Amino acid sequence: MKSIQRRLSLGLISVMVIVGVVLAQTSLWLFEAGLQRYLEAGLRNDAENLLVAMVRGPNGLQLDEQHVSPAYQRPFSGHYFRVDFADTHWRSRSLWDQELPRLPEVGIKGNLQLGPEGQQLLVLRSDYKRFGQLISISVAQDYTPVRESFRLMRQIGLVLGLAALLLVLVLQRVTVRRALRPLETARNQIAQLQQGQRSQLDEQVPLELEPLVAQINHLLAHTEDSLKRSRNALGNLGHALKTPLAVLLSVASSEQLKDRPALAKLLREHLEQVQQRLNRELNRARLAGETLPGALFDCEKELPSLLATLNMIHGEHLELSYHVDPGLQLPWDRADLLEMLGNLLDNACKWADAEVRLTLSETEHTYLLAVEDDGPGIPETQRDQVFSRGTRLDEQIDGHGLGLGIVRDIAEVWGGVLQLQDAELGGLKVLIELPKR
């Protein structure tokens, strides 16, 4: 959800920045062009007034001062003119000792500097014919204050635009977050499904999500029902086959085949293999069916009773201890985990002299389960043999040799790895790494 919000925010920022820059530049250009046309109209009016103020005098053309604006009399007032005709030219007193350049052609031009203060001039040249003479009138106006006001307005507009952009982004983020909240809730509920904290999704969702949630809940219910029927059928099949196998094993060991020991031995071996294979495949089918989320295995709640039971079975002389990360819960079926840990601890108790230790911890990507004992251990060259069904390295120790094989099957179904190592206590250490879901 965060990536969606980020992409939406980045997309909105990009669109708003591009549109804002285009609108701002277009608005500024239009405003400046309109302002320049307004100033040009004023300058053209001043040029025409100067043309009207030119009259015939005793010595030819002269300028009637009464028709000239007083602004042209004050030095550096910001209003200037230059009149060119014949071989001479007049200039306004406001120019003082400066000279207003004559534009090479008719029209308007800006950004001409004049005076000690560096006034920015807007100059308009117009050509007229008066009393039969060609007259060129150039009028100029200092538009530095206008440019300063324009710059100030542009800065204010930029600040207001940025403030508006931030406000829109905040409102957009709030709106998008509210709009995506149902999806975030559904995502969290799916994560809870994976962790075994719920069995279905809430159906109180927006109209757009109702078909999706309904289909997921229907699929979960259908899958759970199918798995239950399959597991019940496998269980019934297992019970149906165990009784005939037990009868056949009993017959193979009975007095009826006493005179044929080779046949009795052959029957027992093959029947035991069938029984072990049946148990193995039924166990695999049961584990493979555990695809739906179940209750979490609360280590601190379940382990004390398990260790207490093992103490009662193997005697109080054994010191059984465990260390668990605070609040650790394993997202697998409780019965399967009890079977796994029970097999490991039972095997360790049979071989331990005085101490058995269980450690459960969590890393970034895995859960670690380790069982150690202070017994004789297993030589590294013989460790692969203990995973064979029915293989026992010491016939004096009670047991059927199926424990570690069952544990490895469970670990493999969950995508984990089982390793046999040397324990710090001196005996064997069984380490299981289970990936996080």
Secondary structure, 3 states (H helix, E strand, C coil): CHHHHHHHHHHHHHHHHHHHHHHHHHHHHHHHHHHHHHHHHHHHHHHHHHHHHEEEECCEEEECHHHCCHHHCCCCCCEEEEEEECCEEEECHHHCCCCCCCCCCCEEEEEEEECCCCEEEEEEEEEEEECCEEEEEEEEEECHHHHHHHHHHHHHHHHHHHHHHHHHHHHHHHHHHHHHHHHHHHHHHHHHHHHCCCCCCCCCCCHHHHHHHHHHHHHHHHHHHHHHHHHHHHHHHHHHHHHHHHHHHHHHCCHHHCCCHHHHHHHHHHHHHHHHHHHHHHHHHHHHCCCCCCCCEEHHHHHHHHHHHHHHHHCCCCEEEEEECCCCEECCCHHHHHHHHHHHHHHHHHHCCCEEEEEEEECCCEEEEEEEECCCCCCHHHHHHHHCCCCCCCCCCCCCCCHHHHHHHHHHHCCCEEEEEECCCCCEEEEEEEECC
